[in-house]
Amino acid sequence: MGLCARFAACIADPRDQFRVIHQLDDILRARVLVIGCSYKNADDLDALRDDPGFRLALGKLPGSGAGLASQMIMRHWENAPTTRELVRLMEAMIGIYGASYPSPPRGDEAGYR
């Protein structure tokens, strides 16, 4: 579905792109996967950087290139979005939710009463 790429497009990346090792959508994807696997916080990323399963899930071959983003990089990006970027992220989430229906749901169809 390209969710992490859509979310990354909502956040400015001021880094020098010639020096970037981990693209923002890969950083977000790693965080989503860690949460989906029941790791409670980003501290576990340092231990999982070279985990073959996580590497394959992010489209990286085990043992090739740089590992996954570290806990320190993840912490930076968890706190980086501005209020405007958070609004854009919420708009993206609402758009994804709305697109999951053949026609836009009314409030009562979405479980709101």
N, C-alpha and C positions, 0 to 999 in steps of 0.2 A: 504493500500500500504506500510505501514511501513516507511513512509518518515522520520519521526522524529527519529526513531531508526537508520536509515541509516545516517542521518546527525550527530547524536550523536556519531556514530562510527568514525567520522572524527575528533573529538575533544578529546584531552587527558583530562582525569578527574583525577587530582592528589589528590583528596580528599581521606581520610581514609574511605574505603567502609563500614567498620563496624559502622561508625558514620553517614553515609549518610541517610537522610530522603527522599529527592527527587532525584530520578534518573535523569540523564541528559536528556534522551529522554522524560520524563514527563515534565521537565522544558521547553524544546523546544516545546512540544505539547501544553502546556498551553499558551505559547507566540503566537503560530500560531492561536490558537482558539481566543485569545483576539483580535488579529489583524483582524481575519475573522469576528468578531462581531463588528467591527468598533471602538474599543477602540484605541485611537491614540498612547498611550505609556504604559509602564509597571506600571505607578503610580496607575492604577485602580486595579491592582492585589491584593493589600491589602484589598480592599473592596470586591473583588470577591473570596477570599480564601475559603470561605465556601459556595459559591453559589451552590445550588443543581445541576443545569444544567451543570455547568463547571465540578463539581466533577464527575457526571455521564459520561460526555464526556471523562474524563481521566480514566475511569474505577474504580472510587472510589465511594463507597456508601455514600450518604449524612449522615452526623453525625458520620462517622466512621473514626478513625485514624486522622493523621495530615491533615490539609487543603492543598491547593495548595501552590506552592512556592510563597514567598513574593516578593514584588517589589525590595527589596534589593538583594535577590538572583538572580532575573532576570537581574538586572543591571550588576551584576558581570559577568554572563555568556554572556551577549550581548557584552561585551568588552574583553572576555577572549581568543577567538581564535587567534592564531598566524597567520602570513602570510602563512606559510605552511599549516596550518589547513584550512584557507580560500580557498587555492588552492584545497585542497582535497574536501571541500564542493562544490566548483564549479564543480569539476570533477564528483561528485556524482549527482549534478543537471543535468549536461549534459548527464550522463548515464541514468538517469530517463527519460529525454526528448527523447533520442534516442530509449529507450526501448518501448516508447509509439507508435512506428511505427512498422508495420510488417517487414519492411526492412529499414535499415538506410536511412534517407532522404538526398537528395542532397541539396545543398545550395538554389537553386531556388524553390524546393518544400517546404522548410521551411519558405518561404517568404523573403529570402535574394536575392537581385538582384544586 
